[in-house]
Amino acid sequence: MALLNPEIQKQVRQAFADLQQPVRLLVFTQGEGVVPECEMCADNRQLVEEVGQLSDKVSVEVYDFLADAEIASQYHIEMIPAIVIAGDEDYGIRYYGIPAGYEFSSLIEDIRRVSQRKPDLSERTLDALKKLDRPVHIRVFVTPTCPYCPQAVVLAHNLALASPWISAEMIEASEFPHLANKYQVYGVPRSVINEVIHLEGAYPEEMFLEELMQVLDDEVMVKLTE
């Protein structure tokens, strides 16, 4: 049974009508139909495959987390289900957990942006990102029923698309409760930058950029005092 009904398929085809460059969707899964170790893996794979069928610019690659461990390691995949959105290169854009509910819009928007190879960010942000000289890791915790979460996810993924120093993950909190507990996720969206800054809510681009740069400034000060 299809996950995407005809009306949603029509809307996605319209959204994909102006895709420019090829987009690769890499799905990491495990145990489907054999050992149910990954509850949402089958649905996640099916969802991505159905999306891939809606444009000849989108290709889907499916890998087993254990059998294809070398590829999983190459893309730094830590858990499943996982999705990597890549183009000519890996931009550090990750989904951990199925992008269902409101997060489906994040997946579609990310595909559009990666196809354009152009992040939707202000010139001020792009100029600031050119000054990065060390890795930045962003984790955005979400739930499928959160209407504000896509804004936070898409912003983080745009930042990753804009800079090779940045990697950004969407993490579906209910699928990874151990991480939700670790990062004290009591509300979503909750963004974590370099394990240091925890941001509640969907921050505007300018405010998020300020917090990101503050993390890097703090790291420099720590190194100077060591």
GROMACS elastic network, one bead per residue, 0.5 to 0.9 nm:
[ bonds ]
;  ai    aj funct       b0    kb
    2     5     6  0.67844   500
    2    46     6  0.81454   500
    2    47     6  0.83830   500
    2    50     6  0.77958   500
    3    43     6  0.81745   500
    3    46     6  0.75704   500
    3    47     6  0.63974   500
    3    50     6  0.77915   500
    4     7     6  0.80019   500
    4     8     6  0.58753   500
    4     9     6  0.61125   500
    4    47     6  0.75847   500
    4    50     6  0.72701   500
    4    51     6  0.83633   500
    5     8     6  0.54627   500
    5     9     6  0.62216   500
    5    10     6  0.87357   500
    6    10     6  0.61420   500
    6    11     6  0.87027   500
    7    10     6  0.50862   500
    7    11     6  0.63418   500
    7    12     6  0.87525   500
    8    11     6  0.50170   500
    8    12     6  0.61591   500
    8    13     6  0.85624   500
    9    12     6  0.51736   500
    9    13     6  0.61488   500
    9    14     6  0.86326   500
    9    50     6  0.86510   500
    9    51     6  0.80078   500
    9    54     6  0.71400   500
   10    13     6  0.51697   500
   10    14     6  0.63022   500
   10    15     6  0.87208   500
   10    54     6  0.86774   500
   11    14     6  0.51240   500
   11    15     6  0.62612   500
   11    16     6  0.86767   500
   12    16     6  0.60817   500
   12    17     6  0.85322   500
   12    51     6  0.77896   500
   12    54     6  0.71101   500
   12    55     6  0.89344   500
   12   108     6  0.73978   500
   13    17     6  0.60391   500
   13    54     6  0.56839   500
   13    55     6  0.68385   500
   14    17     6  0.51003   500
   14    18     6  0.81709   500
   15    18     6  0.72240   500
   15    19     6  0.81945   500
   15   108     6  0.76803   500
   15   109     6  0.83981   500
   15   112     6  0.77224   500
   16    19     6  0.53050   500
   16    54     6  0.77410   500
   16    55     6  0.65488   500
   16    57     6  0.84922   500
   16   108     6  0.82614   500
   16   111     6  0.84369   500
   16   112     6  0.68510   500
   17    20     6  0.89472   500
   17    55     6  0.79374   500
   18   112     6  0.82106   500
   19    22     6  0.78589   500
   19    23     6  0.89007   500
   19    55     6  0.84143   500
   19    57     6  0.68247   500
   19    58     6  0.89087   500
   19   111     6  0.84198   500
   19   112     6  0.61552   500
   19   113     6  0.86483   500
   19   115     6  0.56427   500
   19   116     6  0.68527   500
   20    57     6  0.76272   500
   20   112     6  0.84149   500
   20   115     6  0.54178   500
   20   116     6  0.57008   500
   20   117     6  0.86629   500
   21    57     6  0.67727   500
   21    58     6  0.89559   500
   21    87     6  0.75726   500
   21    88     6  0.87053   500
   21   114     6  0.79158   500
   21   116     6  0.62701   500
   21   117     6  0.75992   500
   22    56     6  0.82692   500
   22    58     6  0.59457   500
   22    59     6  0.76611   500
   22    86     6  0.88711   500
   22    87     6  0.61924   500
   22    88     6  0.79173   500
   22   114     6  0.84899   500
   22   115     6  0.59871   500
   23    57     6  0.61736   500
   23    59     6  0.63625   500
   23    60     6  0.86861   500
   23    85     6  0.70498   500
   23    86     6  0.59251   500
   23    88     6  0.80103   500
   23   111     6  0.67566   500
   23   112     6  0.86727   500
   23   114     6  0.67148   500
   23   115     6  0.57671   500
   24    52     6  0.89821   500
   24    57     6  0.85544   500
   24    58     6  0.59792   500
   24    59     6  0.50247   500
   24    60     6  0.59677   500
   24    61     6  0.73572   500
   24    84     6  0.78819   500
   24    85     6  0.59274   500
   24    86     6  0.50895   500
   24    87     6  0.57578   500
   24    88     6  0.86073   500
   24   111     6  0.88047   500
   25    48     6  0.74753   500
   25    49     6  0.88239   500
   25    52     6  0.78728   500
   25    58     6  0.72386   500
   25    59     6  0.60826   500
   25    61     6  0.61673   500
   25    62     6  0.84320   500
   25    83     6  0.66225   500
   25    84     6  0.57563   500
   25    86     6  0.65109   500
   25    87     6  0.87442   500
   25   111     6  0.86818   500
   26    48     6  0.89072   500
   26    59     6  0.84964   500
   26    60     6  0.59375   500
   26    62     6  0.59478   500
   26    63     6  0.73796   500
   26    82     6  0.80837   500
   26    83     6  0.55152   500
   26    85     6  0.65984   500
   26    86     6  0.78309   500
   27    44     6  0.80571   500
   27    45     6  0.63818   500
   27    48     6  0.76206   500
   27    60     6  0.73215   500
   27    61     6  0.60562   500
   27    63     6  0.60506   500
   27    64     6  0.84183   500
   27    80     6  0.89796   500
   27    81     6  0.74717   500
   27    82     6  0.58449   500
   27    84     6  0.66525   500
   28    41     6  0.80759   500
   28    45     6  0.80482   500
   28    61     6  0.85934   500
   28    62     6  0.60606   500
   28    64     6  0.56804   500
   28    65     6  0.56313   500
   28    68     6  0.88327   500
   28    72     6  0.74545   500
   28    77     6  0.80476   500
   28    79     6  0.85219   500
   28    80     6  0.62774   500
   28    81     6  0.58486   500
   28    82     6  0.51055   500
   28    83     6  0.63776   500
   28    84     6  0.84103   500
   29    32     6  0.75930   500
   29    38     6  0.75506   500
   29    40     6  0.89903   500
   29    41     6  0.54010   500
   29    42     6  0.75296   500
   29    44     6  0.83221   500
   29    45     6  0.72921   500
   29    62     6  0.73297   500
   29    63     6  0.62060   500
   29    64     6  0.50291   500
   29    65     6  0.55993   500
   29    66     6  0.86925   500
   29    80     6  0.59612   500
   29    81     6  0.54043   500
   29    82     6  0.70362   500
   30    34     6  0.88876   500
   30    35     6  0.81585   500
   30    36     6  0.82015   500
   30    37     6  0.72179   500
   30    38     6  0.64288   500
   30    41     6  0.67683   500
   30    42     6  0.84729   500
   30    63     6  0.81320   500
   30    64     6  0.51665   500
   30    65     6  0.56605   500
   30    66     6  0.71275   500
   30    67     6  0.85882   500
   30    80     6  0.76075   500
   30    81     6  0.79513   500
   31    34     6  0.52379   500
   31    36     6  0.55708   500
   31    37     6  0.59782   500
   31    38     6  0.66741   500
   31    41     6  0.81443   500
   31    42     6  0.87949   500
   31    64     6  0.81095   500
   31    65     6  0.89991   500
   32    35     6  0.64981   500
   32    36     6  0.62628   500
   32    37     6  0.81364   500
   32    38     6  0.76102   500
   32    39     6  0.86815   500
   32    41     6  0.69279   500
   32    42     6  0.59518   500
   33    36     6  0.67879   500
   33    42     6  0.83645   500
   34    37     6  0.88498   500
   35    38     6  0.81777   500
   36    39     6  0.61093   500
   36    41     6  0.88801   500
   37    41     6  0.88023   500
   38    41     6  0.54180   500
   38    42     6  0.81331   500
   38    80     6  0.69077   500
   38    81     6  0.70298   500
   39    42     6  0.75508   500
   39    43     6  0.85523   500
   39    81     6  0.86336   500
   39   175     6  0.86111   500
   40    43     6  0.54687   500
   40    44     6  0.60041   500
   40    45     6  0.86379   500
   40    80     6  0.85813   500
   40    81     6  0.66935   500
   40    97     6  0.73241   500
   40    98     6  0.67930   500
   40   175     6  0.81963   500
   41    44     6  0.50515   500
   41    45     6  0.61105   500
   41    46     6  0.85663   500
   41    80     6  0.70655   500
   41    81     6  0.50794   500
   41    82     6  0.83081   500
   41    97     6  0.82121   500
   41    98     6  0.78377   500
   42    45     6  0.52423   500
   42    46     6  0.61638   500
   42    47     6  0.85777   500
   42    81     6  0.86332   500
   43    46     6  0.50690   500
   43    47     6  0.60031   500
   43    48     6  0.86288   500
   43    98     6  0.75020   500
   44    47     6  0.51799   500
   44    48     6  0.63248   500
   44    49     6  0.86233   500
   44    81     6  0.67414   500
   44    82     6  0.81799   500
   44    83     6  0.85941   500
   44    97     6  0.75414   500
   44    98     6  0.50870   500
   44    99     6  0.76719   500
   44   100     6  0.86759   500
   45    48     6  0.53099   500
   45    49     6  0.61221   500
   45    50     6  0.86216   500
   45    62     6  0.75350   500
   45    81     6  0.82147   500
   45    83     6  0.88914   500
   45    98     6  0.86490   500
   46    49     6  0.50961   500
   46    50     6  0.61047   500
   46    51     6  0.86122   500
   47    50     6  0.52335   500
   47    51     6  0.63103   500
   47    52     6  0.86913   500
   47    98     6  0.82528   500
   47    99     6  0.86270   500
   47   100     6  0.87570   500
   48    51     6  0.50404   500
   48    52     6  0.61063   500
   48    53     6  0.87357   500
   48    60     6  0.72627   500
   48    83     6  0.84866   500
   49    53     6  0.63874   500
   49    59     6  0.85120   500
   49    60     6  0.63152   500
   49    61     6  0.87798   500
   50    53     6  0.52597   500
   50    54     6  0.70011   500
   51    54     6  0.55010   500
   51    55     6  0.77917   500
   51    58     6  0.81310   500
   51    60     6  0.89174   500
   51   108     6  0.85417   500
   52    55     6  0.61642   500
   52    56     6  0.76825   500
   52    57     6  0.82925   500
   52    58     6  0.52117   500
   52    59     6  0.57247   500
   52    60     6  0.60472   500
   53    56     6  0.72053   500
   53    58     6  0.75733   500
   53    59     6  0.81029   500
   53    60     6  0.88075   500
   54    57     6  0.88021   500
   54    58     6  0.78487   500
   55    58     6  0.55699   500
   55    59     6  0.83768   500
   56    59     6  0.72932   500
   57   115     6  0.81815   500
   58   111     6  0.82742   500
   58   115     6  0.88240   500
   63    66     6  0.86474   500
   63    67     6  0.77909   500
   63    68     6  0.59474   500
   63    69     6  0.86973   500
   63    71     6  0.78921   500
   63    72     6  0.78851   500
   64    67     6  0.52472   500
   64    68     6  0.52132   500
   64    69     6  0.74417   500
   64    72     6  0.82567   500
   65    68     6  0.56489   500
   65    69     6  0.56271   500
   65    70     6  0.89479   500
   65    71     6  0.84113   500
   65    72     6  0.61843   500
   65    77     6  0.82840   500
   65    79     6  0.80922   500
   65    80     6  0.73677   500
   65    81     6  0.88248   500
   66    70     6  0.86122   500
   66    72     6  0.81581   500
   67    70     6  0.83418   500
   68    71     6  0.55220   500
   68    72     6  0.63184   500
   68    73     6  0.87196   500
   69    73     6  0.60046   500
   69    74     6  0.84936   500
   70    73     6  0.50833   500
   70    74     6  0.61705   500
   70    75     6  0.88358   500
   71    75     6  0.64283   500
   71    76     6  0.85075   500
   71    77     6  0.86715   500
   72    75     6  0.53385   500
   72    76     6  0.60348   500
   72    77     6  0.51482   500
   72    78     6  0.79345   500
   73    77     6  0.60585   500
   73    78     6  0.81376   500
   74    77     6  0.78203   500
   75    84     6  0.80212   500
   75    90     6  0.80015   500
   75    92     6  0.84131   500
   77    80     6  0.78281   500
   77    82     6  0.72602   500
   77    83     6  0.89350   500
   77    84     6  0.88143   500
   77    94     6  0.86365   500
   78    82     6  0.85404   500
   78    96     6  0.89113   500
   79    82     6  0.67396   500
   79    96     6  0.71219   500
   79    97     6  0.89629   500
   80    83     6  0.85288   500
   80    96     6  0.63671   500
   80    97     6  0.68852   500
   81    95     6  0.81052   500
   81    96     6  0.58145   500
   81    97     6  0.52529   500
   81    98     6  0.68643   500
   82    94     6  0.70178   500
   82    95     6  0.54332   500
   82    97     6  0.61321   500
   82    98     6  0.77311   500
   83    93     6  0.83305   500
   83    94     6  0.56849   500
   83    96     6  0.66504   500
   83    97     6  0.82091   500
   83    98     6  0.85006   500
   84    90     6  0.79863   500
   84    91     6  0.87769   500
   84    92     6  0.76836   500
   84    93     6  0.59388   500
   84    95     6  0.66326   500
   85    90     6  0.74223   500
   85    91     6  0.75556   500
   85    92     6  0.79857   500
   85    93     6  0.57360   500
   85    94     6  0.66919   500
   85    95     6  0.84606   500
   85   107     6  0.88004   500
   85   110     6  0.76722   500
   85   111     6  0.70492   500
   85   114     6  0.75821   500
   86    89     6  0.58626   500
   86    91     6  0.60920   500
   86    92     6  0.79904   500
   86    93     6  0.74043   500
   86   111     6  0.86618   500
   86   114     6  0.70389   500
   86   115     6  0.89283   500
   87    90     6  0.65977   500
   87    91     6  0.77755   500
   87   114     6  0.64495   500
   87   115     6  0.70411   500
   87   117     6  0.78535   500
   88    91     6  0.89715   500
   90    93     6  0.75475   500
   90   161     6  0.89598   500
   90   164     6  0.89736   500
   91    94     6  0.89318   500
   91   114     6  0.85685   500
   91   157     6  0.86333   500
   91   160     6  0.60609   500
   91   161     6  0.53442   500
   91   162     6  0.82964   500
   91   163     6  0.80065   500
   91   164     6  0.67290   500
   91   166     6  0.81930   500
   91   167     6  0.71939   500
   91   168     6  0.89918   500
   92   157     6  0.79806   500
   92   160     6  0.59162   500
   92   161     6  0.73409   500
   92   164     6  0.77627   500
   92   165     6  0.88448   500
   92   166     6  0.68362   500
   92   168     6  0.60978   500
   92   169     6  0.80335   500
   93   110     6  0.85842   500
   93   156     6  0.86171   500
   93   157     6  0.57282   500
   93   158     6  0.86640   500
   93   160     6  0.64083   500
   93   161     6  0.74000   500
   93   167     6  0.61772   500
   93   168     6  0.54235   500
   93   169     6  0.62269   500
   93   170     6  0.84763   500
   94   157     6  0.81041   500
   94   167     6  0.79142   500
   94   168     6  0.62183   500
   94   170     6  0.62858   500
   94   171     6  0.86083   500
   95    98     6  0.74334   500
   95    99     6  0.72841   500
   95   107     6  0.85879   500
   95   168     6  0.86225   500
   95   169     6  0.55848   500
   95   171     6  0.63235   500
   95   172     6  0.82310   500
   96    99     6  0.82834   500
   96   169     6  0.69422   500
   96   170     6  0.58693   500
   96   172     6  0.63512   500
   96   175     6  0.85445   500
   96   176     6  0.85414   500
   97   100     6  0.86622   500
   97   170     6  0.78472   500
   97   171     6  0.61271   500
   97   172     6  0.51136   500
   97   173     6  0.82958   500
   97   174     6  0.88144   500
   97   175     6  0.62786   500
   97   176     6  0.79322   500
   98   103     6  0.83837   500
   98   104     6  0.85987   500
   98   144     6  0.87770   500
   98   171     6  0.89317   500
   98   172     6  0.72232   500
   98   175     6  0.86280   500
   99   102     6  0.77751   500
   99   104     6  0.50144   500
   99   105     6  0.83041   500
   99   106     6  0.76698   500
   99   107     6  0.67312   500
   99   144     6  0.72575   500
   99   170     6  0.85958   500
   99   172     6  0.78419   500
  100   103     6  0.52981   500
  100   104     6  0.50698   500
  100   105     6  0.86056   500
  100   143     6  0.86281   500
  100   144     6  0.55555   500
  100   145     6  0.86718   500
  101   104     6  0.58187   500
  101   105     6  0.81317   500
  101   143     6  0.82537   500
  101   145     6  0.60284   500
  101   146     6  0.82746   500
  101   147     6  0.89295   500
  102   105     6  0.59394   500
  102   106     6  0.75023   500
  102   143     6  0.83084   500
  102   144     6  0.54534   500
  102   145     6  0.62251   500
  102   146     6  0.65930   500
  102   147     6  0.60161   500
  102   148     6  0.85043   500
  102   149     6  0.76117   500
  102   150     6  0.66773   500
  103   106     6  0.50089   500
  103   107     6  0.66031   500
  103   108     6  0.89202   500
  103   142     6  0.82035   500
  103   143     6  0.79574   500
  103   144     6  0.59387   500
  103   145     6  0.84339   500
  103   146     6  0.83362   500
  103   147     6  0.85034   500
  103   149     6  0.72959   500
  103   150     6  0.57056   500
  103   153     6  0.83361   500
  104   107     6  0.51794   500
  104   108     6  0.64843   500
  104   109     6  0.87471   500
  104   144     6  0.84715   500
  104   150     6  0.85003   500
  105   108     6  0.51774   500
  105   109     6  0.61224   500
  105   110     6  0.85090   500
  105   150     6  0.70180   500
  106   109     6  0.51538   500
  106   110     6  0.59910   500
  106   111     6  0.85665   500
  106   149     6  0.88139   500
  106   150     6  0.53532   500
  106   151     6  0.78992   500
  106   153     6  0.67819   500
  106   154     6  0.59006   500
  107   110     6  0.51785   500
  107   111     6  0.62735   500
  107   112     6  0.87565   500
  107   150     6  0.89569   500
  107   154     6  0.84540   500
  108   111     6  0.52033   500
  108   112     6  0.63730   500
  108   113     6  0.88190   500
  109   112     6  0.50619   500
  109   113     6  0.62423   500
  109   114     6  0.86324   500
  109   154     6  0.73811   500
  110   113     6  0.51089   500
  110   114     6  0.60456   500
  110   115     6  0.83895   500
  110   154     6  0.67317   500
  110   157     6  0.72082   500
  110   158     6  0.78393   500
  111   114     6  0.52298   500
  111   115     6  0.60298   500
  111   116     6  0.86626   500
  112   115     6  0.51305   500
  112   116     6  0.64027   500
  112   117     6  0.86976   500
  113   116     6  0.50896   500
  113   117     6  0.60845   500
  113   118     6  0.59059   500
  113   119     6  0.60298   500
  113   120     6  0.74224   500
  113   158     6  0.77889   500
  113   161     6  0.83479   500
  114   118     6  0.67191   500
  114   119     6  0.76788   500
  114   158     6  0.88494   500
  114   161     6  0.72926   500
  115   118     6  0.79364   500
  116   119     6  0.80156   500
  117   161     6  0.75477   500
  117   162     6  0.87422   500
  118   121     6  0.87097   500
  118   158     6  0.83404   500
  118   161     6  0.73581   500
  118   162     6  0.73475   500
  119   122     6  0.89977   500
  119   126     6  0.89680   500
  119   157     6  0.84658   500
  119   159     6  0.72058   500
  119   160     6  0.86173   500
  119   161     6  0.59768   500
  119   162     6  0.58106   500
  120   155     6  0.81736   500
  120   158     6  0.62845   500
  120   159     6  0.87169   500
  120   162     6  0.88486   500
  121   124     6  0.82102   500
  121   125     6  0.63284   500
  121   126     6  0.66677   500
  121   155     6  0.82005   500
  121   158     6  0.70701   500
  121   159     6  0.77932   500
  121   162     6  0.83168   500
  121   205     6  0.78588   500
  122   125     6  0.52732   500
  122   126     6  0.63294   500
  122   127     6  0.86777   500
  122   205     6  0.84176   500
  122   206     6  0.88337   500
  123   127     6  0.60295   500
  123   128     6  0.84997   500
  124   127     6  0.51994   500
  124   128     6  0.62076   500
  124   129     6  0.86995   500
  124   206     6  0.86799   500
  125   128     6  0.50524   500
  125   129     6  0.61600   500
  125   130     6  0.87846   500
  125   159     6  0.87443   500
  125   205     6  0.80224   500
  125   206     6  0.74345   500
  125   209     6  0.69654   500
  126   129     6  0.51711   500
  126   130     6  0.65355   500
  126   159     6  0.85811   500
  126   162     6  0.70605   500
  126   163     6  0.84926   500
  127   130     6  0.53443   500
  127   131     6  0.73255   500
  128   131     6  0.56302   500
  128   132     6  0.75552   500
  128   209     6  0.83266   500
  128   213     6  0.85227   500
  129   132     6  0.54693   500
  129   159     6  0.81996   500
  129   162     6  0.75859   500
  129   163     6  0.65040   500
  129   165     6  0.87847   500
  129   209     6  0.88068   500
  129   213     6  0.89275   500
  130   133     6  0.83627   500
  130   162     6  0.89538   500
  130   163     6  0.74387   500
  132   135     6  0.79272   500
  132   136     6  0.86979   500
  132   163     6  0.81568   500
  132   165     6  0.68850   500
  132   166     6  0.89436   500
  132   213     6  0.86938   500
  132   216     6  0.84825   500
  133   165     6  0.72106   500
  134   165     6  0.62168   500
  134   166     6  0.86552   500
  134   216     6  0.80775   500
  135   164     6  0.83640   500
  135   166     6  0.59254   500
  135   167     6  0.79215   500
  135   194     6  0.84359   500
  136   160     6  0.89528   500
  136   165     6  0.59909   500
  136   167     6  0.64207   500
  136   168     6  0.83902   500
  136   193     6  0.70113   500
  136   194     6  0.59574   500
  136   212     6  0.81899   500
  136   216     6  0.83220   500
  137   165     6  0.84765   500
  137   166     6  0.59532   500
  137   167     6  0.51360   500
  137   168     6  0.59895   500
  137   169     6  0.82013   500
  137   192     6  0.80461   500
  137   193     6  0.57945   500
  137   194     6  0.50514   500
  137   195     6  0.79204   500
  138   156     6  0.68457   500
  138   157     6  0.89307   500
  138   160     6  0.88385   500
  138   166     6  0.75641   500
  138   167     6  0.62580   500
  138   169     6  0.62322   500
  138   170     6  0.86685   500
  138   191     6  0.67647   500
  138   192     6  0.56338   500
  138   194     6  0.64285   500
  138   195     6  0.83107   500
  139   153     6  0.87850   500
  139   156     6  0.82489   500
  139   167     6  0.86305   500
  139   168     6  0.58520   500
  139   170     6  0.61518   500
  139   171     6  0.68647   500
  139   190     6  0.80703   500
  139   191     6  0.55046   500
  139   192     6  0.50910   500
  139   193     6  0.66506   500
  139   194     6  0.84388   500
  139   195     6  0.86960   500
  140   149     6  0.83074   500
  140   152     6  0.70180   500
  140   153     6  0.61858   500
  140   156     6  0.76930   500
  140   168     6  0.76124   500
  140   169     6  0.60315   500
  140   171     6  0.59341   500
  140   172     6  0.84719   500
  140   188     6  0.85113   500
  140   189     6  0.65055   500
  140   190     6  0.56483   500
  140   192     6  0.64625   500
  140   193     6  0.88925   500
  141   149     6  0.80725   500
  141   153     6  0.84981   500
  141   169     6  0.83975   500
  141   170     6  0.60646   500
  141   172     6  0.58765   500
  141   173     6  0.56402   500
  141   180     6  0.75942   500
  141   185     6  0.74254   500
  141   187     6  0.87583   500
  141   188     6  0.62404   500
  141   189     6  0.55033   500
  141   190     6  0.51237   500
  141   191     6  0.62659   500
  141   192     6  0.83344   500
  142   145     6  0.85062   500
  142   146     6  0.69209   500
  142   149     6  0.57885   500
  142   150     6  0.82915   500
  142   152     6  0.89445   500
  142   153     6  0.83080   500
  142   170     6  0.70029   500
  142   171     6  0.61457   500
  142   172     6  0.50669   500
  142   173     6  0.57235   500
  142   174     6  0.84408   500
  142   187     6  0.84969   500
  142   188     6  0.53808   500
  142   189     6  0.51293   500
  142   190     6  0.70952   500
  143   146     6  0.55777   500
  143   147     6  0.89971   500
  143   149     6  0.74912   500
  143   171     6  0.84061   500
  143   172     6  0.55238   500
  143   173     6  0.60419   500
  143   174     6  0.69237   500
  143   188     6  0.69660   500
  143   189     6  0.78473   500
  144   147     6  0.81399   500
  144   149     6  0.83632   500
  144   172     6  0.75792   500
  145   149     6  0.87182   500
  146   149     6  0.55393   500
  146   150     6  0.80564   500
  146   188     6  0.70456   500
  146   189     6  0.75989   500
  147   150     6  0.68889   500
  147   151     6  0.84461   500
  148   151     6  0.58519   500
  148   152     6  0.71894   500
  148   188     6  0.80838   500
  148   189     6  0.69277   500
  148   201     6  0.74722   500
  148   202     6  0.61218   500
  149   152     6  0.52994   500
  149   153     6  0.62439   500
  149   154     6  0.86511   500
  149   188     6  0.67639   500
  149   189     6  0.50139   500
  149   190     6  0.85006   500
  149   201     6  0.78532   500
  149   202     6  0.66417   500
  150   154     6  0.58701   500
  150   155     6  0.83023   500
  150   189     6  0.85147   500
  150   202     6  0.84916   500
  151   154     6  0.54168   500
  151   155     6  0.61354   500
  151   156     6  0.86840   500
  151   189     6  0.89665   500
  151   202     6  0.61863   500
  151   203     6  0.83177   500
  151   204     6  0.87146   500
  152   155     6  0.52640   500
  152   156     6  0.62676   500
  152   157     6  0.86930   500
  152   189     6  0.67544   500
  152   190     6  0.84129   500
  152   191     6  0.77020   500
  152   201     6  0.77614   500
  152   202     6  0.50479   500
  152   203     6  0.68733   500
  152   204     6  0.84918   500
  153   156     6  0.52447   500
  153   157     6  0.61914   500
  153   158     6  0.85606   500
  153   168     6  0.82566   500
  153   169     6  0.77412   500
  153   170     6  0.61236   500
  153   189     6  0.83932   500
  153   191     6  0.87840   500
  153   202     6  0.87637   500
  154   157     6  0.50453   500
  154   158     6  0.59636   500
  154   159     6  0.85588   500
  155   158     6  0.50529   500
  155   159     6  0.62916   500
  155   160     6  0.87390   500
  155   204     6  0.86788   500
  155   205     6  0.70134   500
  155   208     6  0.88669   500
  156   159     6  0.51531   500
  156   160     6  0.64043   500
  156   161     6  0.87778   500
  156   166     6  0.88270   500
  156   167     6  0.82774   500
  156   168     6  0.57260   500
  156   169     6  0.77397   500
  156   170     6  0.86237   500
  156   191     6  0.88212   500
  157   161     6  0.61519   500
  157   162     6  0.85559   500
  157   166     6  0.88450   500
  157   167     6  0.77013   500
  157   168     6  0.56457   500
  157   169     6  0.75220   500
  157   170     6  0.86367   500
  158   162     6  0.61476   500
  158   163     6  0.87984   500
  158   168     6  0.88394   500
  159   162     6  0.50263   500
  159   163     6  0.63145   500
  159   166     6  0.67245   500
  159   167     6  0.81054   500
  159   168     6  0.78874   500
  160   163     6  0.54089   500
  160   164     6  0.67804   500
  160   165     6  0.75174   500
  160   167     6  0.51431   500
  160   168     6  0.59571   500
  161   164     6  0.73827   500
  161   166     6  0.79191   500
  161   167     6  0.84182   500
  162   165     6  0.89166   500
  162   166     6  0.80756   500
  163   166     6  0.55891   500
  163   167     6  0.84668   500
  164   167     6  0.77192   500
  171   174     6  0.88378   500
  171   175     6  0.81322   500
  171   176     6  0.74719   500
  171   179     6  0.87419   500
  171   180     6  0.88726   500
  172   175     6  0.56297   500
  172   176     6  0.66019   500
  172   177     6  0.88569   500
  172   180     6  0.88392   500
  173   176     6  0.53010   500
  173   177     6  0.59198   500
  173   178     6  0.87496   500
  173   179     6  0.73919   500
  173   180     6  0.55289   500
  173   185     6  0.77032   500
  173   188     6  0.85861   500
  174   177     6  0.54879   500
  174   180     6  0.76441   500
  175   178     6  0.89069   500
  176   179     6  0.56023   500
  176   180     6  0.64312   500
  176   181     6  0.88562   500
  177   181     6  0.60111   500
  177   182     6  0.84199   500
  178   181     6  0.51898   500
  178   182     6  0.61426   500
  178   183     6  0.87443   500
  179   183     6  0.61145   500
  179   184     6  0.82256   500
  179   185     6  0.83577   500
  180   183     6  0.53815   500
  180   184     6  0.58317   500
  180   186     6  0.79888   500
  181   185     6  0.62864   500
  181   186     6  0.85201   500
  182   185     6  0.78865   500
  183   186     6  0.89992   500
  183   190     6  0.88433   500
  183   192     6  0.79888   500
  183   195     6  0.86773   500
  183   198     6  0.82699   500
  184   187     6  0.87771   500
  185   188     6  0.70275   500
  185   189     6  0.85951   500
  185   190     6  0.66064   500
  186   190     6  0.84954   500
  187   190     6  0.67135   500
  187   200     6  0.72840   500
  187   201     6  0.80603   500
  188   191     6  0.84393   500
  188   200     6  0.68141   500
  188   201     6  0.63498   500
  188   202     6  0.85596   500
  189   199     6  0.82063   500
  189   200     6  0.61812   500
  189   201     6  0.50901   500
  189   202     6  0.63296   500
  190   198     6  0.67601   500
  190   199     6  0.55492   500
  190   201     6  0.60946   500
  190   202     6  0.80440   500
  191   197     6  0.79053   500
  191   198     6  0.56600   500
  191   199     6  0.50179   500
  191   200     6  0.66374   500
  191   201     6  0.79561   500
  191   202     6  0.86150   500
  192   195     6  0.58788   500
  192   196     6  0.68498   500
  192   197     6  0.55609   500
  192   199     6  0.64242   500
  193   196     6  0.58446   500
  193   197     6  0.51533   500
  193   198     6  0.66858   500
  193   199     6  0.83411   500
  193   211     6  0.84882   500
  193   212     6  0.68466   500
  193   215     6  0.74837   500
  194   197     6  0.69965   500
  194   212     6  0.88244   500
  194   215     6  0.75270   500
  194   216     6  0.89227   500
  195   198     6  0.78221   500
  196   215     6  0.71425   500
  197   211     6  0.75024   500
  197   212     6  0.81280   500
  197   215     6  0.69582   500
  199   202     6  0.82978   500
  199   203     6  0.77834   500
  199   208     6  0.85061   500
  199   211     6  0.86624   500
  200   203     6  0.79012   500
  202   208     6  0.89029   500
  203   206     6  0.80894   500
  203   207     6  0.61800   500
  203   208     6  0.56940   500
  204   207     6  0.54843   500
  204   208     6  0.61640   500
  204   209     6  0.86333   500
  205   208     6  0.51680   500
  205   209     6  0.60952   500
  205   210     6  0.87039   500
  206   209     6  0.51752   500
  206   210     6  0.63857   500
  206   211     6  0.88890   500
  207   210     6  0.51139   500
  207   211     6  0.64112   500
  207   212     6  0.87014   500
  208   211     6  0.51700   500
  208   212     6  0.61895   500
  208   213     6  0.86917   500
  209   212     6  0.50134   500
  209   213     6  0.61556   500
  209   214     6  0.84969   500
  210   213     6  0.52495   500
  210   214     6  0.61036   500
  210   215     6  0.87537   500
  211   214     6  0.50027   500
  211   215     6  0.63800   500
  211   216     6  0.89398   500
  212   215     6  0.52864   500
  212   216     6  0.67415   500
  212   217     6  0.89263   500
  213   216     6  0.51513   500
  213   217     6  0.62408   500
  213   218     6  0.86471   500
  214   218     6  0.60837   500
  214   219     6  0.85508   500
  215   218     6  0.51618   500
  215   219     6  0.62477   500
  215   220     6  0.87702   500
  216   219     6  0.50322   500
  216   220     6  0.63083   500
  216   221     6  0.87527   500
  217   220     6  0.51655   500
  217   221     6  0.63712   500
  217   222     6  0.87590   500
  218   221     6  0.50919   500
  218   222     6  0.62187   500
  218   223     6  0.87369   500
  219   222     6  0.51040   500
  219   223     6  0.63373   500
  219   224     6  0.87189   500
  220   223     6  0.52043   500
  220   224     6  0.62713   500
  220   225     6  0.88154   500
  221   224     6  0.50491   500
  221   225     6  0.63169   500
  221   226     6  0.87543   500
  222   225     6  0.52809   500
  222   226     6  0.62855   500
  223   226     6  0.52282   500
